[in-house]
Amino acid sequence: MKLLSTNKDKKKLIRSIIQAIILLAVVIVMVRVLFVFNKYKPYDSMDTSVMADVDNGFISLSYFAVDRDGSATMISTDRLREHLNALYKNGYVTITQKDIENYYKNGTPLPKKSLFLMFEDGRRDTAIFSGKILEEYNYIATILSYADKFGAKDSKFLSPKDLSNLKSNTFWELGTNGYRLSYINAYDRYGHYIGELNSLEYSSLRKYLDRNYNQYLMDFIRDENKIPKETYDEMKERISKDYKLMDEIYTKEFGKVPDVYVLMHSNTGNFANNEKVSAINEEWMKKLFVMNFNREGFSLNNQDNHIYDLTRMQPQPYWYPNHLLMRIANDTLADVTFEEGDPERKKDWEILAGAPEFRNSVIALTSESKSNGLIRLKDSKAYQDVNLSVNLTGNKLGTQTIYLRADEELNQYVSVKIQNNNIYINENGVQLFELDLNELDGIKYQSVEENEREAHRAEYETYSQSTKKLLGYTTNMEKQIEPVKEEVKTVEEGADKYIPSIQINEPGNRQLTIKIQDNQLSVFVDQKKVTQNLSLSGTTSGYIYLESAWSEYGYSQRNIADDVYDGVFQDLLITDAKGNILYDNQLQGWAQIKDKVETSWNKIINWFIKTL
């Protein structure tokens, strides 16, 4: 072997060894993250510590999809693990489809805390990223699919072979969302009739639709005047065709249709928005399926429910674990143990309402249902002139408040509140200042007329693209006429602003700085002046409080209702007028280095998983 004779050769060797070690570490981590080696072990029905003395029913949770990093609609693996860990620590065990069938048909007892877990839409990333987490907690779940996706050869969705492999690894059962995901009787927000939309067309136009549309199996197909375009027999044949196709495809691929059906969409009262349509759905679901989840928003099922009218809750990607636990506690009226986080950070605060979790530099304060979460900084009663900075990363729709110079009853205080993307300053219940933060951001609004023109242009282009059959499908959209090119009024020309509704899942991220000295208050948001030297009526000292509060159900195109809110206070720093630190929740020293290393390492792993 030739000796390494130069420093350059030695450096190359060392670099190669380091690269090999890093690559090996990545491979080991990927195997541990993605591959399942164990088998699901059902609960022991003879174990009295698991089984219930009285009937508690079961809760059902349904996640839309799972992604390594997460998104507005897809929960991250870290957050999913946090959710399931919180449930596991609260004693929840998963039950199977057969358990539910026996519970309703034979009165077979269930565990004290029973969880039926589902993942919707049959996405490949869901199976890849959640399987290992199910294994960690010995949880079994049902993965739902659309039958029409089996022939589409879309890599985003699991194939029949993939689903069969999942079922064989014992942590999964199969269910269905139906034959297709498509929409009828669609109008844009301006009342313009669009007609029918497949899932791709819907995705391209959803920003213009609001909620004025329906799912394919929910109603007669109607014209622009909302008069049925089909007879009763035609409606019956159309809806029956979807069920026949489901029966044919699932039987061909798996030998039978799944036992679990989740009718799209939920909360219609019966099994559709129209009584006659509902009767057809009911007839077919009872013929093909063992059970149906027909409602969403409430997690608890018991003997008061019918097996074809079950309910599920859809946890959202932005929910902290305590948000999930708070919702379950409200539904079941059972005691839960909330996540507290770091006990060293917790000990600085008095918990007056809600459920805070102290994690690194974050205080995630979950409100109570239709109410608030409130914590008070201990030993802050004498605080008078202070500087405070914090990042508020709770969603835009909701309330995050800082109280200063507050008494124990919150009768006297100065507060700075960000609510629904507006900032408010109050003193002792009197509002001193208000500002829409969109104005601070310098957002330039479209006029209503401009947005309507944009919507009609998008509808025409979607229709035109679909009719060219370039994407392998034909359209059932109503024919869209190319809009006439004409000038419309802008906001500057006096037209009304088009102000989009804040979505319930719209993230917020505001850096808030407060300076209070003597009888003056200055506030900055994202380093921009909100108000400076605002006059106050008093100079008393008092406590620091943090508050999160639910403000309204808000708007969700997916019709998600939620009455709990997570206020998120990150990197909270409080100093006195001379700059002396009174409270500091920022990461320091080794903890900060460790956090940065872990973040960088996770980015590397995520890149490898998504790239390979």
Number of C-alpha atoms within 10 A of each C-alpha: 3 4 7 11 8 8 9 10 12 13 12 11 13 12 12 12 12 12 12 12 12 12 13 12 13 17 15 11 12 15 12 12 18 16 13 17 9 13 12 15 12 13 16 11 13 8 10 11 12 18 18 17 12 10 16 19 22 24 24 23 22 22 22 19 26 27 24 24 14 17 13 12 15 20 24 22 21 14 20 27 19 17 19 19 18 20 22 17 13 15 17 21 23 22 23 18 20 10 17 23 16 13 19 17 10 10 12 12 19 25 26 20 21 23 26 24 23 23 23 21 21 26 23 19 18 26 22 18 21 22 21 22 20 19 19 13 17 18 26 24 26 23 28 25 28 21 24 16 20 18 10 11 11 12 11 12 21 24 22 19 12 13 22 16 12 19 16 12 15 16 21 24 22 23 26 25 22 21 21 20 21 17 21 24 25 27 20 22 15 16 11 16 22 25 22 23 25 18 12 14 19 18 10 13 18 14 13 20 19 18 16 16 18 23 21 23 29 24 21 27 23 16 17 16 8 11 10 15 13 14 11 13 8 13 20 17 12 16 19 17 13 19 18 13 16 23 19 15 20 19 13 12 15 14 11 15 21 23 18 23 23 24 23 22 22 22 18 14 13 17 28 27 19 15 14 16 20 18 14 18 22 15 11 15 20 13 10 18 18 18 22 24 22 24 22 20 19 20 25 22 22 17 13 9 13 15 21 20 19 21 26 24 23 20 23 22 22 21 21 23 24 27 30 22 23 24 21 22 16 15 16 17 10 10 12 17 15 20 20 16 16 12 11 8 18 17 12 15 17 13 16 13 18 25 24 28 22 21 17 18 18 23 24 27 31 32 27 23 19 14 17 24 26 23 20 21 17 13 13 20 17 13 19 21 22 21 23 20 21 22 20 23 19 27 25 23 27 24 25 29 22 21 23 29 26 26 17 12 7 16 11 18 24 27 24 20 21 26 21 20 19 17 20 17 23 17 21 13 13 10 12 14 14 16 15 14 18 12 11 14 11 8 9 11 18 20 21 19 19 19 18 19 18 15 20 22 18 18 27 18 16 19 23 16 15 19 16 12 11 9 10 8 11 14 18 15 22 17 15 19 13 14 13 9 8 6 9 15 14 16 17 12 9 9 15 16 17 15 11 9 11 16 15 22 20 13 14 16 13 19 17 21 22 21 20 24 17 15 14 16 19 17 23 17 20 14 11 13 12 18 16 14 13 14 12 16 11 14 14 17 18 23 21 26 25 22 25 33 27 24 17 17 16 18 17 17 13 11 16 17 16 19 19 28 32 32 30 25 27 22 18 19 17 23 18 18 14 9 10 11 13 15 15 16 19 15 15 13 7 9 13 14 12 13 14 12 12 12 11 12 13 14 14 12 18 15 12 14 17 10 7 5
